[in-house]
Amino acid sequence: MPFLSNETKMPHRNDLTAADLGHTAYYAARWVNSKGEPGPWCAITGSIVS
């Protein structure tokens, strides 16, 4: 999975193109604390682009 961004607040917006319609986008996320220490990865989530 390519890295998308570091976010400081929710929600995250990922702009896709018309060519992505009907494809499945997969995401994984994890928190990083103020010391830069990452937490565990969440379950990978998929959603069909519509």
C-alpha positions in Angstrom: 0.0 0.0 0.0 1.4 3.4 -0.8 1.6 6.0 2.0 -1.1 8.7 1.7 -0.5 11.1 4.5 -0.1 12.0 8.2 -3.3 13.4 9.6 -3.7 15.5 12.8 -7.5 15.4 12.7 -10.3 13.3 11.2 -11.8 12.7 8.7 -9.2 12.0 6.0 -10.2 12.7 2.4 -8.6 10.8 -0.5 -9.6 12.2 -3.8 -9.9 9.6 -6.6 -10.5 9.9 -10.4 -13.2 8.7 -12.6 -10.9 5.8 -13.7 -11.1 4.5 -10.1 -14.9 4.0 -10.3 -15.9 0.4 -9.5 -12.5 -0.5 -8.1 -11.9 -1.4 -4.5 -9.8 1.0 -2.4 -8.0 -0.5 0.6 -6.9 1.4 3.7 -4.9 0.7 6.8 -4.2 3.1 9.6 -2.5 3.4 13.0 -2.0 6.1 15.6 1.4 7.7 16.2 1.9 9.4 19.6 3.5 12.8 20.2 6.9 11.0 20.7 6.6 9.5 17.2 6.0 6.0 18.5 3.5 4.1 16.2 0.7 1.9 17.6 -0.5 -1.3 16.1 -2.1 -1.3 12.6 -5.9 -1.5 12.3 -7.5 -4.2 10.2 -7.3 -3.5 6.5 -10.6 -2.0 5.3 -11.8 -2.0 1.7 -14.5 0.1 0.0 -15.8 0.1 -3.6 -15.3 3.5 -5.2 -18.6 5.0 -6.3 
